């Protein structure tokens, strides 16, 4: 089993540095640290894409479709590539344990821990790397008939990178003119303005034009986003959720009550600032995310969500009792 990572970090003396560099396509054996000796993990872009597609499609089985699913994870600020690998593996393992049959792929971008958390300059620049080396490969693959389903997961500033990538793609004629599509987009701890996901938002319009659904996981106890709000002035979507004027393709899942009753000691796997990063390593979140990516159950009826008036609230609940039999009847 290998981890597939697209990294836009520069390399100096055989080690990654927190500066933009030529995108590298990495195939890293599971559990193998990424520190030095980076050249042994590099493969060519077309080989990387073929292996990702082949691995994902082989997992599809008959429960979903002949095509597989790929979830591209885009991280936020202050993460080393080794931390990204650990989160990558944790996310893959938890989703698989909750029944998702797809493949996690990570887009790693350079971020300097000495720089301010809310400095958007690098993130906006890096969005172009995601377009040219990430979305670009996806678009070319779809033009050649590739049916693999591609989804995006943005954590913290990674949500901003994703939105900027869609905007950047609209400015490139070869992308704008193509009828390419992304399946699900998911924000966790999303460090973007809640208002920027409204129906009339020009910032989000390029993204919503190309995707099926956006799911925003909100946590009102996210103190990192509280600091971000003081700098950016606009309430962050990962903290306050969507507005009443949100785009109809967007759905909000309020995790605040669930998080408030979640003992950190009860979650064996966790990385990063707890209030801001609890999602990765949490099996209830992974279960809800797995069913979201599968898209078989309407967003309003996932058992891991409780509807309270016009709100969806995350809760700890199993998959539907007889779900497995639904597919055994189809396969019979």
Secondary structure, DSSP 8 states (H G I E B T S, - for coil): -EEEEEEEEEEETTEEEEEEEEEEEEEEETT---SS-GGGGEE-HHHHHHHHHHHHHHHHTTTS-SS-EEEEEE--SS--HHHHHHHHHHHHHHHHHTT---EEEEEE----TTS-TT--HHHHHHHHHIIIIIIHHHHHHHHTT---EEEEEEETHHHHHHHHHHHHHHTSHHHHTS---EEEEEEES--SBGGGGBTT-HHHHHHHHHEEEEEEEE-TT-HHHHHHHHHH-S-BHHHH---TTB-TTEEEEE-HHHHHT--GGG-S---S-HHHHTTTT-HHHHHHHHHHHH--S-TT--TTEEEETTEEEE----S-TTHHHHHHHHH-
